[in-house]
């Protein structure tokens, strides 16, 4: 039996195929003009990529960067890299993957409230630690020592190299490179991730240290706890509201 091919919308309206991308871009531009702050980066006003590519008809450049990061091997490897401890037992301790997801989620909340570009913020958050080595901060210190004669090792610079390999937009690459270190991000979206990264890791490092038995609640500074809150979640909430 010969089965007929299914009829699609593009078969009935062949002219639509050439207009899909333009329609999507126009709709995004209209939405952003009506919602985003004048200080936000517009999705179709990016400074581009190192290597030119054909635009995607169903994703903005920053959405494309987000997906490219999530589907990359460096991102997947984050699940096996610890955040602070070299080799903790149990699955309740943060890994680079869970830290990345927490940082990205918090950053999007801030970006949304400030009417900045959430997609750009999300892509920077997801990519900021892709260059981190295993074994927590000790792994970075060890590599830095081994590579001292070649300028040392910084995980943000390695993350930026990965961003270059993935051919991400310049705004995302800039935010990834400058999420730590002396250089400030050029976008407010990047600055959000830079601040929220610290908010996230300081509070969940405390949480992991208490779970591990290195710290006790009584070891935490009383004045700061009284101001920010008794739990990691409360402290993050307080700091996010203050940041906004």
C-alpha positions in Angstrom: 0.0 0.0 0.0 1.3 3.4 -0.9 0.7 6.0 1.8 0.4 9.6 0.8 2.7 12.1 2.5 0.9 14.2 5.2 -0.1 17.6 4.0 1.5 20.4 6.0 0.7 24.1 6.4 3.7 24.9 4.3 2.3 22.7 1.5 -1.0 24.7 1.5 0.8 28.1 1.9 4.2 27.7 0.3 5.0 31.4 0.7 4.9 31.0 4.5 8.2 29.1 4.5 10.1 32.2 3.6 8.3 34.4 6.1 8.5 32.2 9.2 11.8 33.5 10.3 10.9 37.2 9.6 7.6 36.7 11.5 9.3 35.2 14.5 11.9 37.9 14.7 9.4 40.7 14.2 7.2 39.2 17.0 10.2 39.0 19.4 11.2 42.6 18.5 7.7 43.8 19.2 7.5 42.0 22.5 10.9 43.2 23.7 10.2 46.8 22.7 7.0 46.6 24.8 8.5 44.9 27.8 12.3 45.3 28.2 14.0 48.1 30.0 15.8 50.6 27.7 19.0 49.3 29.4 18.4 45.7 28.4 20.2 44.0 25.5 17.8 43.3 22.6 18.0 39.8 21.2 18.4 40.9 17.6 20.8 43.7 18.3 23.6 41.4 19.4 27.2 42.2 18.4 27.2 38.9 16.6 29.5 35.9 16.7 33.2 35.3 15.9 32.0 33.2 12.9 28.9 34.2 11.1 26.0 31.8 11.0 22.6 31.6 9.3 19.9 32.8 11.8 17.5 30.3 13.3 13.9 30.8 12.3 12.5 29.7 15.7 15.1 30.9 18.3 16.7 34.2 19.0 20.6 34.3 19.0 20.6 34.1 22.9 18.2 31.2 22.9 20.4 29.4 20.4 23.4 30.0 22.7 21.5 28.6 25.7 20.6 25.4 23.8 24.1 25.0 22.4 25.6 25.2 25.9 23.1 22.7 27.4 23.8 20.2 24.6 27.6 20.5 24.9 30.0 18.0 26.5 31.5 20.6 28.8 28.1 21.3 30.3 27.3 17.6 30.8 30.7 17.1 32.5 29.6 19.5 35.2 27.6 16.8 36.9 30.7 15.0 37.9 32.6 18.0 39.3 32.3 18.9 42.9 31.7 22.5 44.0 33.9 22.8 47.1 34.7 19.3 48.5 37.2 17.1 46.7 35.2 13.9 47.0 32.2 14.0 49.3 30.1 10.9 49.9 26.4 11.1 49.1 24.3 12.8 46.5 23.1 15.7 48.6 26.2 17.9 48.1 26.3 20.5 45.3 28.1 19.7 42.1 29.1 22.3 39.5 25.9 21.3 37.6 23.6 22.0 40.5 25.4 25.2 41.3 25.1 26.3 37.7 21.3 25.5 37.7 20.8 27.4 41.0 22.8 30.4 39.8 20.9 30.5 36.5 17.5 30.2 38.1 18.2 33.0 40.6 19.7 35.2 37.9 16.5 34.8 35.7 14.4 36.0 38.6 16.4 39.2 39.0 16.5 39.8 35.2 12.8 39.4 34.9 12.1 41.8 37.8 14.5 44.4 36.3 13.0 43.8 32.7 16.4 42.8 31.4 17.0 40.0 28.8 16.2 36.7 30.5 17.6 34.6 27.6 20.9 36.4 27.6 21.1 36.1 31.4 20.2 32.4 31.2 22.9 31.6 28.6 25.6 33.4 30.6 24.5 31.5 33.8 24.5 28.1 32.2 27.9 28.7 30.6 29.8 30.5 33.3 31.4 27.4 34.9 31.9 25.1 32.0 35.6 25.6 32.2 35.9 24.6 35.9 38.1 21.6 36.6 37.1 18.7 38.9 38.0 18.5 42.7 36.4 21.9 43.6 38.6 24.9 44.0 41.6 22.7 44.8 41.6 21.4 41.2 41.8 25.0 39.9 44.7 25.8 42.3 46.5 22.7 41.2 46.2 23.5 37.5 47.2 27.1 38.2 50.4 25.9 39.8 51.2 23.4 37.0 50.6 26.0 34.3 52.3 28.9 36.0 55.0 29.2 33.3 52.2 29.5 30.7 50.3 32.2 32.5 48.4 30.0 35.0 44.9 28.7 34.9 41.6 30.5 35.5 38.4 28.7 35.1 36.6 31.8 33.7 39.2 32.0 30.9 38.7 28.3 30.2 34.9 28.8 30.1 35.5 31.7 27.6 37.6 29.3 25.4 34.7 26.9 25.4 32.3 29.7 24.5 34.6 30.5 21.6 34.6 26.9 20.4 30.8 26.9 20.6 30.8 30.2 18.6 28.5 31.9 21.1 27.4 35.5 20.8 29.8 38.1 22.0 27.5 39.2 24.8 27.3 35.7 26.2 31.0 35.1 25.9 31.7 38.4 27.6 29.4 37.5 30.5 31.0 34.1 30.9 34.6 35.5 30.9 33.8 38.3 33.4 31.6 36.4 35.9 34.7 36.5 38.1 38.0 38.4 38.1 38.9 42.0 37.8 37.1 42.8 34.5 33.4 43.8 34.8 30.8 42.6 32.3 29.7 45.0 29.6 26.0 44.1 30.0 23.7 44.4 33.0 22.7 40.8 32.3 26.3 39.8 32.8 26.5 41.8 36.0 23.5 40.0 37.4 25.2 36.6 36.9 28.4 37.9 38.4 26.6 39.0 41.7 24.2 36.1 41.9 27.0 33.5 41.4 28.4 34.7 44.8 25.0 34.8 46.4 24.4 31.2 45.3 27.8 29.6 46.1 28.4 31.3 49.5 25.0 30.2 50.8 25.1 26.7 49.5 28.7 26.2 50.5 27.6 27.0 54.0 24.7 24.5 53.6 27.1 21.8 52.4 29.7 22.5 55.1 27.0 22.1 57.8 25.8 18.9 56.3 29.4 17.6 56.1 30.0 18.5 59.8 32.7 21.2 59.2 30.5 24.0 60.4 27.7 24.2 62.9 24.9 26.8 62.9 26.5 28.4 66.0 29.7 29.0 63.9 27.9 31.5 61.6 28.2 35.2 62.4 25.2 36.3 64.5 24.8 39.8 63.2 24.8 38.7 59.5 22.4 35.8 60.2 20.1 38.2 62.1 20.1 40.5 59.1 19.9 38.0 56.2 17.9 35.1 57.7 18.5 31.7 59.5 18.5 29.5 56.4 20.2 29.5 53.0 16.9 30.0 51.3 15.9 32.9 53.4 19.3 34.6 53.0 19.2 34.2 49.2 15.7 35.6 49.2 16.8 38.6 51.2 19.9 39.2 49.0 17.9 38.9 45.8 15.3 41.5 47.0 18.1 43.8 48.0 19.9 43.4 44.7 16.7 44.2 42.8 
